[in-house]
Amino acid sequence: MFSRFHHVAIICSDYDRSKQFYTGKLGYAIIAENWRPDSQSWKCDLRSGDTQIELFHFPHSPARPSRPEACGLRHLAFAVASVEETLAWLQARGVATEPVRIDPYTKRAFTFFADPDGLPIEIYETG
């Protein structure tokens, strides 16, 4: 019934900064960008490979609680062939990353970085 996620929606505090991060640093392409006058908000559809992100900006959105851990969706995780290669690619684009860790159960490498609003983004080595 549920074969895969269609998209992930992210609400950002600074539309231009976040759009630049996801397109300029992570390499997502804009597939649609719309100003929505009824809600005075932006919606930008982004795609990279099979992943799609809806980037929203609403005026006066509250900050997202993240640390200490808050209830709800915790982070966005991307499957990558190589954590080390992906880290080098991210760092070459000026993205700060955490040290690589090994999942104690799967023995796979993973690490995190954050978007401009501090949203945790994980890269997880799938082989």
BELRA-V990551 format. One record per residue. N is the residue number from 1. RES is the residue in one letter. SS is DSSP state (2 for helix, 1 for strand, 0 for the rest). OMEGA is omega in whole degrees, -180 to 180 (* if undefined). Layout:
n: {N | N}
res: {RES | RES}
ss: {SS | SS}
omega: {OMEGA | OMEGA}
//
This chain:
n: {1 | 2 | 3 | 4 | 5 | 6 | 7 | 8 | 9 | 10 | 11 | 12 | 13 | 14 | 15 | 16 | 17 | 18 | 19 | 20 | 21 | 22 | 23 | 24 | 25 | 26 | 27 | 28 | 29 | 30 | 31 | 32 | 33 | 34 | 35 | 36 | 37 | 38 | 39 | 40 | 41 | 42 | 43 | 44 | 45 | 46 | 47 | 48 | 49 | 50 | 51 | 52 | 53 | 54 | 55 | 56 | 57 | 58 | 59 | 60 | 61 | 62 | 63 | 64 | 65 | 66 | 67 | 68 | 69 | 70 | 71 | 72 | 73 | 74 | 75 | 76 | 77 | 78 | 79 | 80 | 81 | 82 | 83 | 84 | 85 | 86 | 87 | 88 | 89 | 90 | 91 | 92 | 93 | 94 | 95 | 96 | 97 | 98 | 99 | 100 | 101 | 102 | 103 | 104 | 105 | 106 | 107 | 108 | 109 | 110 | 111 | 112 | 113 | 114 | 115 | 116 | 117 | 118 | 119 | 120 | 121 | 122 | 123 | 124 | 125 | 126 | 127}
res: {M | F | S | R | F | H | H | V | A | I | I | C | S | D | Y | D | R | S | K | Q | F | Y | T | G | K | L | G | Y | A | I | I | A | E | N | W | R | P | D | S | Q | S | W | K | C | D | L | R | S | G | D | T | Q | I | E | L | F | H | F | P | H | S | P | A | R | P | S | R | P | E | A | C | G | L | R | H | L | A | F | A | V | A | S | V | E | E | T | L | A | W | L | Q | A | R | G | V | A | T | E | P | V | R | I | D | P | Y | T | K | R | A | F | T | F | F | A | D | P | D | G | L | P | I | E | I | Y | E | T | G}
ss: {0 | 0 | 0 | 0 | 0 | 0 | 0 | 1 | 1 | 1 | 1 | 0 | 0 | 0 | 2 | 2 | 2 | 2 | 2 | 2 | 2 | 2 | 2 | 2 | 2 | 0 | 0 | 0 | 1 | 1 | 1 | 1 | 1 | 1 | 1 | 1 | 0 | 0 | 0 | 0 | 1 | 1 | 1 | 1 | 1 | 1 | 1 | 1 | 0 | 0 | 1 | 1 | 1 | 1 | 1 | 1 | 1 | 0 | 0 | 0 | 0 | 0 | 0 | 0 | 0 | 0 | 0 | 0 | 0 | 0 | 0 | 0 | 0 | 0 | 0 | 1 | 1 | 1 | 1 | 1 | 0 | 0 | 2 | 2 | 2 | 2 | 2 | 2 | 2 | 2 | 2 | 2 | 0 | 0 | 0 | 0 | 1 | 0 | 0 | 0 | 1 | 1 | 0 | 0 | 0 | 0 | 0 | 0 | 1 | 1 | 1 | 1 | 1 | 1 | 0 | 0 | 0 | 0 | 0 | 1 | 1 | 1 | 1 | 1 | 1 | 0 | 0}
omega: {180 | -174 | -179 | 173 | 176 | 180 | 173 | 179 | -179 | 174 | -176 | 180 | -179 | -172 | -176 | -180 | -179 | 177 | 178 | 179 | -176 | 179 | -175 | -177 | -178 | 174 | 176 | 177 | 176 | 177 | 174 | 178 | -175 | 169 | -177 | -174 | -179 | 179 | -178 | -174 | 175 | 169 | -179 | 177 | -176 | 178 | 170 | -177 | -180 | -178 | 179 | 178 | 169 | 180 | -179 | 169 | 176 | 177 | 173 | 175 | 178 | 178 | 179 | 175 | -179 | -179 | -1 | -176 | 178 | 177 | 178 | -179 | -173 | -177 | 176 | -179 | 177 | 172 | 178 | 178 | -178 | 177 | -178 | 179 | 180 | 176 | 179 | 179 | 179 | -177 | 176 | 178 | 176 | 179 | 177 | -178 | 175 | 175 | 178 | 175 | 176 | 178 | -175 | -178 | -177 | -177 | 179 | 178 | 176 | 173 | -177 | 165 | -177 | 174 | -176 | 177 | 179 | 177 | 179 | 177 | -178 | 166 | -173 | -175 | -179 | 175 | *}
//
